[in-house]
Amino acid sequence: MSKQTEAALREGLADGIGFIVGALGGWLLGQQFGLDFVNTPGYGLPQIASLVLIVAGSGLGRWLLRRLLIKP
């Protein structure tokens, strides 16, 4: 396997796993605060705050896993 292929594979895995794990972490954190975007109807302030935590968790998880798996 070439160096470029290996680097692309590591980057793709870091993005995918980091995104999913981070989103789950953000969702669970929101549930701890009583915010649940997934299981409540409507679009009020609690649902939007929960969605922000999910999106922030996705970005943070992706960033963190890229830092851990991709070495320059």
PyMOL Python script that loads the backbone (N, CA, C, O; Angstrom):
from pymol import cmd

cmd.read_pdbstr("""\
ATOM      1  N   MET A   1       0.846  -1.169   0.000  1.00  0.00           N
ATOM      2  CA  MET A   1       0.000   0.000   0.000  1.00  0.00           C
ATOM      3  C   MET A   1       0.899   1.242   0.000  1.00  0.00           C
ATOM      4  O   MET A   1       1.859   1.320   0.767  1.00  0.00           O
ATOM      5  N   SER A   2       0.586   2.190  -0.848  1.00  0.00           N
ATOM      6  CA  SER A   2       1.421   3.388  -0.953  1.00  0.00           C
ATOM      7  C   SER A   2       1.188   4.311   0.254  1.00  0.00           C
ATOM      8  O   SER A   2       0.192   4.192   0.967  1.00  0.00           O
ATOM      9  N   LYS A   3       2.127   5.219   0.454  1.00  0.00           N
ATOM     10  CA  LYS A   3       2.035   6.179   1.563  1.00  0.00           C
ATOM     11  C   LYS A   3       0.800   7.065   1.417  1.00  0.00           C
ATOM     12  O   LYS A   3       0.139   7.374   2.409  1.00  0.00           O
ATOM     13  N   GLN A   4       0.485   7.476   0.186  1.00  0.00           N
ATOM     14  CA  GLN A   4      -0.677   8.329  -0.045  1.00  0.00           C
ATOM     15  C   GLN A   4      -1.974   7.600   0.263  1.00  0.00           C
ATOM     16  O   GLN A   4      -2.893   8.174   0.846  1.00  0.00           O
ATOM     17  N   THR A   5      -2.046   6.342  -0.127  1.00  0.00           N
ATOM     18  CA  THR A   5      -3.245   5.551   0.149  1.00  0.00           C
ATOM     19  C   THR A   5      -3.420   5.344   1.644  1.00  0.00           C
ATOM     20  O   THR A   5      -4.527   5.457   2.170  1.00  0.00           O
ATOM     21  N   GLU A   6      -2.328   5.041   2.320  1.00  0.00           N
ATOM     22  CA  GLU A   6      -2.383   4.844   3.769  1.00  0.00           C
ATOM     23  C   GLU A   6      -2.798   6.128   4.479  1.00  0.00           C
ATOM     24  O   GLU A   6      -3.604   6.087   5.409  1.00  0.00           O
ATOM     25  N   ALA A   7      -2.261   7.257   4.055  1.00  0.00           N
ATOM     26  CA  ALA A   7      -2.615   8.548   4.661  1.00  0.00           C
ATOM     27  C   ALA A   7      -4.091   8.867   4.423  1.00  0.00           C
ATOM     28  O   ALA A   7      -4.772   9.349   5.329  1.00  0.00           O
ATOM     29  N   ALA A   8      -4.587   8.607   3.223  1.00  0.00           N
ATOM     30  CA  ALA A   8      -5.990   8.871   2.916  1.00  0.00           C
ATOM     31  C   ALA A   8      -6.911   7.964   3.722  1.00  0.00           C
ATOM     32  O   ALA A   8      -7.969   8.399   4.177  1.00  0.00           O
ATOM     33  N   LEU A   9      -6.517   6.715   3.899  1.00  0.00           N
ATOM     34  CA  LEU A   9      -7.310   5.781   4.685  1.00  0.00           C
ATOM     35  C   LEU A   9      -7.355   6.203   6.150  1.00  0.00           C
ATOM     36  O   LEU A   9      -8.416   6.169   6.774  1.00  0.00           O
ATOM     37  N   ARG A  10      -6.222   6.597   6.695  1.00  0.00           N
ATOM     38  CA  ARG A  10      -6.184   7.055   8.090  1.00  0.00           C
ATOM     39  C   ARG A  10      -7.025   8.310   8.277  1.00  0.00           C
ATOM     40  O   ARG A  10      -7.728   8.448   9.278  1.00  0.00           O
ATOM     41  N   GLU A  11      -6.953   9.223   7.315  1.00  0.00           N
ATOM     42  CA  GLU A  11      -7.732  10.454   7.395  1.00  0.00           C
ATOM     43  C   GLU A  11      -9.230  10.161   7.328  1.00  0.00           C
ATOM     44  O   GLU A  11     -10.015  10.735   8.083  1.00  0.00           O
ATOM     45  N   GLY A  12      -9.615   9.281   6.438  1.00  0.00           N
ATOM     46  CA  GLY A  12     -11.028   8.929   6.315  1.00  0.00           C
ATOM     47  C   GLY A  12     -11.564   8.234   7.557  1.00  0.00           C
ATOM     48  O   GLY A  12     -12.675   8.522   8.004  1.00  0.00           O
ATOM     49  N   LEU A  13     -10.779   7.320   8.114  1.00  0.00           N
ATOM     50  CA  LEU A  13     -11.193   6.656   9.347  1.00  0.00           C
ATOM     51  C   LEU A  13     -11.274   7.631  10.513  1.00  0.00           C
ATOM     52  O   LEU A  13     -12.203   7.566  11.317  1.00  0.00           O
ATOM     53  N   ALA A  14     -10.312   8.524  10.604  1.00  0.00           N
ATOM     54  CA  ALA A  14     -10.330   9.526  11.673  1.00  0.00           C
ATOM     55  C   ALA A  14     -11.564  10.412  11.549  1.00  0.00           C
ATOM     56  O   ALA A  14     -12.207  10.716  12.554  1.00  0.00           O
ATOM     57  N   ASP A  15     -11.900  10.825  10.349  1.00  0.00           N
ATOM     58  CA  ASP A  15     -13.076  11.669  10.142  1.00  0.00           C
ATOM     59  C   ASP A  15     -14.357  10.929  10.514  1.00  0.00           C
ATOM     60  O   ASP A  15     -15.188  11.447  11.259  1.00  0.00           O
ATOM     61  N   GLY A  16     -14.509   9.722   9.993  1.00  0.00           N
ATOM     62  CA  GLY A  16     -15.737   8.977  10.224  1.00  0.00           C
ATOM     63  C   GLY A  16     -15.950   8.602  11.674  1.00  0.00           C
ATOM     64  O   GLY A  16     -17.020   8.848  12.232  1.00  0.00           O
ATOM     65  N   ILE A  17     -14.946   8.011  12.286  1.00  0.00           N
ATOM     66  CA  ILE A  17     -15.067   7.568  13.677  1.00  0.00           C
ATOM     67  C   ILE A  17     -15.173   8.776  14.613  1.00  0.00           C
ATOM     68  O   ILE A  17     -15.986   8.778  15.537  1.00  0.00           O
ATOM     69  N   GLY A  18     -14.357   9.794  14.372  1.00  0.00           N
ATOM     70  CA  GLY A  18     -14.398  10.989  15.219  1.00  0.00           C
ATOM     71  C   GLY A  18     -15.728  11.701  15.150  1.00  0.00           C
ATOM     72  O   GLY A  18     -16.228  12.185  16.165  1.00  0.00           O
ATOM     73  N   PHE A  19     -16.311  11.771  13.957  1.00  0.00           N
ATOM     74  CA  PHE A  19     -17.596  12.433  13.778  1.00  0.00           C
ATOM     75  C   PHE A  19     -18.691  11.700  14.545  1.00  0.00           C
ATOM     76  O   PHE A  19     -19.467  12.328  15.267  1.00  0.00           O
ATOM     77  N   ILE A  20     -18.761  10.384  14.396  1.00  0.00           N
ATOM     78  CA  ILE A  20     -19.810   9.601  15.039  1.00  0.00           C
ATOM     79  C   ILE A  20     -19.645   9.598  16.566  1.00  0.00           C
ATOM     80  O   ILE A  20     -20.606   9.841  17.295  1.00  0.00           O
ATOM     81  N   VAL A  21     -18.446   9.328  17.038  1.00  0.00           N
ATOM     82  CA  VAL A  21     -18.213   9.279  18.486  1.00  0.00           C
ATOM     83  C   VAL A  21     -18.433  10.660  19.112  1.00  0.00           C
ATOM     84  O   VAL A  21     -18.995  10.764  20.203  1.00  0.00           O
ATOM     85  N   GLY A  22     -17.997  11.709  18.433  1.00  0.00           N
ATOM     86  CA  GLY A  22     -18.210  13.053  18.948  1.00  0.00           C
ATOM     87  C   GLY A  22     -19.681  13.438  18.993  1.00  0.00           C
ATOM     88  O   GLY A  22     -20.130  14.072  19.947  1.00  0.00           O
ATOM     89  N   ALA A  23     -20.434  13.056  17.963  1.00  0.00           N
ATOM     90  CA  ALA A  23     -21.865  13.357  17.946  1.00  0.00           C
ATOM     91  C   ALA A  23     -22.583  12.616  19.074  1.00  0.00           C
ATOM     92  O   ALA A  23     -23.447  13.186  19.741  1.00  0.00           O
ATOM     93  N   LEU A  24     -22.231  11.359  19.286  1.00  0.00           N
ATOM     94  CA  LEU A  24     -22.837  10.607  20.384  1.00  0.00           C
ATOM     95  C   LEU A  24     -22.474  11.223  21.735  1.00  0.00           C
ATOM     96  O   LEU A  24     -23.308  11.303  22.637  1.00  0.00           O
ATOM     97  N   GLY A  25     -21.231  11.653  21.862  1.00  0.00           N
ATOM     98  CA  GLY A  25     -20.818  12.308  23.102  1.00  0.00           C
ATOM     99  C   GLY A  25     -21.574  13.608  23.348  1.00  0.00           C
ATOM    100  O   GLY A  25     -21.981  13.887  24.476  1.00  0.00           O
ATOM    101  N   GLY A  26     -21.764  14.403  22.298  1.00  0.00           N
ATOM    102  CA  GLY A  26     -22.525  15.642  22.426  1.00  0.00           C
ATOM    103  C   GLY A  26     -23.982  15.383  22.774  1.00  0.00           C
ATOM    104  O   GLY A  26     -24.579  16.112  23.565  1.00  0.00           O
ATOM    105  N   TRP A  27     -24.547  14.346  22.180  1.00  0.00           N
ATOM    106  CA  TRP A  27     -25.933  13.996  22.469  1.00  0.00           C
ATOM    107  C   TRP A  27     -26.092  13.542  23.926  1.00  0.00           C
ATOM    108  O   TRP A  27     -27.030  13.948  24.613  1.00  0.00           O
ATOM    109  N   LEU A  28     -25.155  12.687  24.388  1.00  0.00           N
ATOM    110  CA  LEU A  28     -25.218  12.224  25.771  1.00  0.00           C
ATOM    111  C   LEU A  28     -24.999  13.366  26.759  1.00  0.00           C
ATOM    112  O   LEU A  28     -25.627  13.398  27.818  1.00  0.00           O
ATOM    113  N   LEU A  29     -24.120  14.295  26.424  1.00  0.00           N
ATOM    114  CA  LEU A  29     -23.908  15.464  27.281  1.00  0.00           C
ATOM    115  C   LEU A  29     -25.187  16.296  27.362  1.00  0.00           C
ATOM    116  O   LEU A  29     -25.561  16.764  28.437  1.00  0.00           O
ATOM    117  N   GLY A  30     -25.849  16.477  26.234  1.00  0.00           N
ATOM    118  CA  GLY A  30     -27.116  17.199  26.234  1.00  0.00           C
ATOM    119  C   GLY A  30     -28.170  16.512  27.079  1.00  0.00           C
ATOM    120  O   GLY A  30     -28.938  17.177  27.775  1.00  0.00           O
ATOM    121  N   GLN A  31     -28.215  15.192  27.028  1.00  0.00           N
ATOM    122  CA  GLN A  31     -29.175  14.461  27.851  1.00  0.00           C
ATOM    123  C   GLN A  31     -28.884  14.662  29.337  1.00  0.00           C
ATOM    124  O   GLN A  31     -29.812  14.723  30.143  1.00  0.00           O
ATOM    125  N   GLN A  32     -27.620  14.764  29.705  1.00  0.00           N
ATOM    126  CA  GLN A  32     -27.269  15.002  31.104  1.00  0.00           C
ATOM    127  C   GLN A  32     -27.786  16.362  31.588  1.00  0.00           C
ATOM    128  O   GLN A  32     -28.081  16.536  32.770  1.00  0.00           O
ATOM    129  N   PHE A  33     -27.894  17.319  30.666  1.00  0.00           N
ATOM    130  CA  PHE A  33     -28.429  18.643  31.001  1.00  0.00           C
ATOM    131  C   PHE A  33     -29.939  18.732  30.802  1.00  0.00           C
ATOM    132  O   PHE A  33     -30.526  19.799  30.981  1.00  0.00           O
ATOM    133  N   GLY A  34     -30.571  17.618  30.434  1.00  0.00           N
ATOM    134  CA  GLY A  34     -32.016  17.610  30.212  1.00  0.00           C
ATOM    135  C   GLY A  34     -32.414  18.101  28.829  1.00  0.00           C
ATOM    136  O   GLY A  34     -33.570  18.466  28.618  1.00  0.00           O
ATOM    137  N   LEU A  35     -31.487  18.117  27.887  1.00  0.00           N
ATOM    138  CA  LEU A  35     -31.747  18.560  26.516  1.00  0.00           C
ATOM    139  C   LEU A  35     -31.683  17.351  25.594  1.00  0.00           C
ATOM    140  O   LEU A  35     -30.725  16.579  25.637  1.00  0.00           O
ATOM    141  N   ASP A  36     -32.705  17.190  24.763  1.00  0.00           N
ATOM    142  CA  ASP A  36     -32.700  16.031  23.869  1.00  0.00           C
ATOM    143  C   ASP A  36     -33.310  16.407  22.528  1.00  0.00           C
ATOM    144  O   ASP A  36     -34.530  16.503  22.397  1.00  0.00           O
ATOM    145  N   PHE A  37     -32.473  16.613  21.552  1.00  0.00           N
ATOM    146  CA  PHE A  37     -32.928  16.965  20.206  1.00  0.00           C
ATOM    147  C   PHE A  37     -33.564  15.777  19.499  1.00  0.00           C
ATOM    148  O   PHE A  37     -34.506  15.944  18.725  1.00  0.00           O
ATOM    149  N   VAL A  38     -33.058  14.590  19.760  1.00  0.00           N
ATOM    150  CA  VAL A  38     -33.454  13.403  19.016  1.00  0.00           C
ATOM    151  C   VAL A  38     -34.846  12.924  19.398  1.00  0.00           C
ATOM    152  O   VAL A  38     -35.627  12.569  18.516  1.00  0.00           O
ATOM    153  N   ASN A  39     -35.179  12.904  20.669  1.00  0.00           N
ATOM    154  CA  ASN A  39     -36.416  12.274  21.134  1.00  0.00           C
ATOM    155  C   ASN A  39     -37.522  13.222  21.550  1.00  0.00           C
ATOM    156  O   ASN A  39     -38.507  12.781  22.142  1.00  0.00           O
ATOM    157  N   THR A  40     -37.396  14.512  21.262  1.00  0.00           N
ATOM    158  CA  THR A  40     -38.465  15.446  21.618  1.00  0.00           C
ATOM    159  C   THR A  40     -38.963  16.153  20.371  1.00  0.00           C
ATOM    160  O   THR A  40     -38.170  16.495  19.493  1.00  0.00           O
ATOM    161  N   PRO A  41     -40.276  16.378  20.284  1.00  0.00           N
ATOM    162  CA  PRO A  41     -40.826  17.058  19.105  1.00  0.00           C
ATOM    163  C   PRO A  41     -40.626  18.571  19.200  1.00  0.00           C
ATOM    164  O   PRO A  41     -40.409  19.120  20.280  1.00  0.00           O
ATOM    165  N   GLY A  42     -40.702  19.215  18.066  1.00  0.00           N
ATOM    166  CA  GLY A  42     -40.644  20.667  18.028  1.00  0.00           C
ATOM    167  C   GLY A  42     -39.230  21.211  17.923  1.00  0.00           C
ATOM    168  O   GLY A  42     -38.243  20.476  17.964  1.00  0.00           O
ATOM    169  N   TYR A  43     -39.174  22.539  17.784  1.00  0.00           N
ATOM    170  CA  TYR A  43     -37.888  23.225  17.654  1.00  0.00           C
ATOM    171  C   TYR A  43     -37.856  24.417  18.598  1.00  0.00           C
ATOM    172  O   TYR A  43     -37.914  25.566  18.159  1.00  0.00           O
ATOM    173  N   GLY A  44     -37.765  24.145  19.882  1.00  0.00           N
ATOM    174  CA  GLY A  44     -37.639  25.195  20.882  1.00  0.00           C
ATOM    175  C   GLY A  44     -36.184  25.388  21.255  1.00  0.00           C
ATOM    176  O   GLY A  44     -35.288  24.790  20.659  1.00  0.00           O
ATOM    177  N   LEU A  45     -35.961  26.230  22.249  1.00  0.00           N
ATOM    178  CA  LEU A  45     -34.599  26.508  22.706  1.00  0.00           C
ATOM    179  C   LEU A  45     -33.882  25.255  23.223  1.00  0.00           C
ATOM    180  O   LEU A  45     -32.698  25.089  22.932  1.00  0.00           O
ATOM    181  N   PRO A  46     -34.546  24.363  23.977  1.00  0.00           N
ATOM    182  CA  PRO A  46     -33.833  23.157  24.430  1.00  0.00           C
ATOM    183  C   PRO A  46     -33.386  22.252  23.275  1.00  0.00           C
ATOM    184  O   PRO A  46     -32.301  21.673  23.326  1.00  0.00           O
ATOM    185  N   GLN A  47     -34.209  22.132  22.247  1.00  0.00           N
ATOM    186  CA  GLN A  47     -33.841  21.296  21.105  1.00  0.00           C
ATOM    187  C   GLN A  47     -32.684  21.913  20.318  1.00  0.00           C
ATOM    188  O   GLN A  47     -31.785  21.200  19.873  1.00  0.00           O
ATOM    189  N   ILE A  48     -32.706  23.206  20.150  1.00  0.00           N
ATOM    190  CA  ILE A  48     -31.629  23.875  19.424  1.00  0.00           C
ATOM    191  C   ILE A  48     -30.323  23.802  20.216  1.00  0.00           C
ATOM    192  O   ILE A  48     -29.259  23.591  19.634  1.00  0.00           O
ATOM    193  N   ALA A  49     -30.395  23.975  21.531  1.00  0.00           N
ATOM    194  CA  ALA A  49     -29.199  23.867  22.362  1.00  0.00           C
ATOM    195  C   ALA A  49     -28.621  22.448  22.283  1.00  0.00           C
ATOM    196  O   ALA A  49     -27.404  22.271  22.228  1.00  0.00           O
ATOM    197  N   SER A  50     -29.494  21.451  22.276  1.00  0.00           N
ATOM    198  CA  SER A  50     -29.035  20.070  22.145  1.00  0.00           C
ATOM    199  C   SER A  50     -28.385  19.836  20.790  1.00  0.00           C
ATOM    200  O   SER A  50     -27.362  19.158  20.698  1.00  0.00           O
ATOM    201  N   LEU A  51     -28.972  20.391  19.744  1.00  0.00           N
ATOM    202  CA  LEU A  51     -28.398  20.254  18.405  1.00  0.00           C
ATOM    203  C   LEU A  51     -27.017  20.909  18.333  1.00  0.00           C
ATOM    204  O   LEU A  51     -26.113  20.377  17.688  1.00  0.00           O
ATOM    205  N   VAL A  52     -26.853  22.036  18.978  1.00  0.00           N
ATOM    206  CA  VAL A  52     -25.547  22.711  19.010  1.00  0.00           C
ATOM    207  C   VAL A  52     -24.509  21.818  19.704  1.00  0.00           C
ATOM    208  O   VAL A  52     -23.368  21.731  19.253  1.00  0.00           O
ATOM    209  N   LEU A  53     -24.900  21.163  20.790  1.00  0.00           N
ATOM    210  CA  LEU A  53     -23.975  20.247  21.467  1.00  0.00           C
ATOM    211  C   LEU A  53     -23.600  19.065  20.580  1.00  0.00           C
ATOM    212  O   LEU A  53     -22.450  18.626  20.588  1.00  0.00           O
ATOM    213  N   ILE A  54     -24.551  18.553  19.823  1.00  0.00           N
ATOM    214  CA  ILE A  54     -24.272  17.437  18.917  1.00  0.00           C
ATOM    215  C   ILE A  54     -23.302  17.859  17.825  1.00  0.00           C
ATOM    216  O   ILE A  54     -22.345  17.144  17.528  1.00  0.00           O
ATOM    217  N   VAL A  55     -23.547  19.015  17.230  1.00  0.00           N
ATOM    218  CA  VAL A  55     -22.671  19.504  16.157  1.00  0.00           C
ATOM    219  C   VAL A  55     -21.279  19.829  16.697  1.00  0.00           C
ATOM    220  O   VAL A  55     -20.272  19.514  16.062  1.00  0.00           O
ATOM    221  N   ALA A  56     -21.226  20.457  17.865  1.00  0.00           N
ATOM    222  CA  ALA A  56     -19.919  20.767  18.469  1.00  0.00           C
ATOM    223  C   ALA A  56     -19.166  19.489  18.811  1.00  0.00           C
ATOM    224  O   ALA A  56     -17.953  19.410  18.617  1.00  0.00           O
ATOM    225  N   GLY A  57     -19.877  18.494  19.316  1.00  0.00           N
ATOM    226  CA  GLY A  57     -19.245  17.211  19.616  1.00  0.00           C
ATOM    227  C   GLY A  57     -18.709  16.534  18.364  1.00  0.00           C
ATOM    228  O   GLY A  57     -17.641  15.923  18.392  1.00  0.00           O
ATOM    229  N   SER A  58     -19.448  16.641  17.269  1.00  0.00           N
ATOM    230  CA  SER A  58     -18.989  16.060  16.006  1.00  0.00           C
ATOM    231  C   SER A  58     -17.685  16.699  15.547  1.00  0.00           C
ATOM    232  O   SER A  58     -16.737  16.005  15.181  1.00  0.00           O
ATOM    233  N   GLY A  59     -17.649  18.011  15.571  1.00  0.00           N
ATOM    234  CA  GLY A  59     -16.439  18.709  15.151  1.00  0.00           C
ATOM    235  C   GLY A  59     -15.264  18.444  16.075  1.00  0.00           C
ATOM    236  O   GLY A  59     -14.138  18.250  15.616  1.00  0.00           O
ATOM    237  N   LEU A  60     -15.525  18.435  17.383  1.00  0.00           N
ATOM    238  CA  LEU A  60     -14.453  18.190  18.341  1.00  0.00           C
ATOM    239  C   LEU A  60     -13.927  16.760  18.232  1.00  0.00           C
ATOM    240  O   LEU A  60     -12.719  16.533  18.294  1.00  0.00           O
ATOM    241  N   GLY A  61     -14.828  15.809  18.070  1.00  0.00           N
ATOM    242  CA  GLY A  61     -14.398  14.416  17.921  1.00  0.00           C
ATOM    243  C   GLY A  61     -13.570  14.208  16.672  1.00  0.00           C
ATOM    244  O   GLY A  61     -12.560  13.504  16.703  1.00  0.00           O
ATOM    245  N   ARG A  62     -13.987  14.812  15.577  1.00  0.00           N
ATOM    246  CA  ARG A  62     -13.240  14.712  14.315  1.00  0.00           C
ATOM    247  C   ARG A  62     -11.856  15.340  14.467  1.00  0.00           C
ATOM    248  O   ARG A  62     -10.853  14.761  14.049  1.00  0.00           O
ATOM    249  N   TRP A  63     -11.813  16.523  15.065  1.00  0.00           N
ATOM    250  CA  TRP A  63     -10.543  17.217  15.243  1.00  0.00           C
ATOM    251  C   TRP A  63      -9.595  16.414  16.135  1.00  0.00           C
ATOM    252  O   TRP A  63      -8.413  16.268  15.826  1.00  0.00           O
ATOM    253  N   LEU A  64     -10.126  15.896  17.243  1.00  0.00           N
ATOM    254  CA  LEU A  64      -9.300  15.159  18.191  1.00  0.00           C
ATOM    255  C   LEU A  64      -8.752  13.873  17.584  1.00  0.00           C
ATOM    256  O   LEU A  64      -7.574  13.563  17.757  1.00  0.00           O
ATOM    257  N   LEU A  65      -9.583  13.131  16.884  1.00  0.00           N
ATOM    258  CA  LEU A  65      -9.103  11.887  16.300  1.00  0.00           C
ATOM    259  C   LEU A  65      -8.108  12.142  15.170  1.00  0.00           C
ATOM    260  O   LEU A  65      -7.174  11.362  14.985  1.00  0.00           O
ATOM    261  N   ARG A  66      -8.294  13.214  14.420  1.00  0.00           N
ATOM    262  CA  ARG A  66      -7.303  13.556  13.399  1.00  0.00           C
ATOM    263  C   ARG A  66      -5.953  13.851  14.049  1.00  0.00           C
ATOM    264  O   ARG A  66      -4.912  13.451  13.528  1.00  0.00           O
ATOM    265  N   ARG A  67      -5.968  14.544  15.176  1.00  0.00           N
ATOM    266  CA  ARG A  67      -4.717  14.861  15.880  1.00  0.00           C
ATOM    267  C   ARG A  67      -4.034  13.590  16.378  1.00  0.00           C
ATOM    268  O   ARG A  67      -2.807  13.486  16.356  1.00  0.00           O
ATOM    269  N   LEU A  68      -4.842  12.619  16.830  1.00  0.00           N
ATOM    270  CA  LEU A  68      -4.276  11.389  17.383  1.00  0.00           C
ATOM    271  C   LEU A  68      -3.811  10.416  16.308  1.00  0.00           C
ATOM    272  O   LEU A  68      -2.785   9.758  16.482  1.00  0.00           O
ATOM    273  N   LEU A  69      -4.545  10.307  15.193  1.00  0.00           N
ATOM    274  CA  LEU A  69      -4.234   9.297  14.185  1.00  0.00           C
ATOM    275  C   LEU A  69      -3.338   9.778  13.055  1.00  0.00           C
ATOM    276  O   LEU A  69      -2.658   8.975  12.417  1.00  0.00           O
ATOM    277  N   ILE A  70      -3.332  11.066  12.804  1.00  0.00           N
ATOM    278  CA  ILE A  70      -2.564  11.573  11.673  1.00  0.00           C
ATOM    279  C   ILE A  70      -1.362  12.330  12.203  1.00  0.00           C
ATOM    280  O   ILE A  70      -1.487  13.433  12.736  1.00  0.00           O
ATOM    281  N   LYS A  71      -0.238  11.744  12.054  1.00  0.00           N
ATOM    282  CA  LYS A  71       1.021  12.359  12.488  1.00  0.00           C
ATOM    283  C   LYS A  71       1.722  12.936  11.245  1.00  0.00           C
ATOM    284  O   LYS A  71       1.779  12.276  10.208  1.00  0.00           O
ATOM    285  N   PRO A  72       2.250  14.153  11.346  1.00  0.00           N
ATOM    286  CA  PRO A  72       2.929  14.741  10.174  1.00  0.00           C
ATOM    287  C   PRO A  72       4.230  14.043   9.842  1.00  0.00           C
ATOM    288  O   PRO A  72       4.909  14.423   8.888  1.00  0.00           O
TER     289      PRO A  72
END
""", "prot")
cmd.dss("prot")
cmd.show_as("cartoon", "prot")
cmd.util.cbc("prot")
cmd.orient("prot")
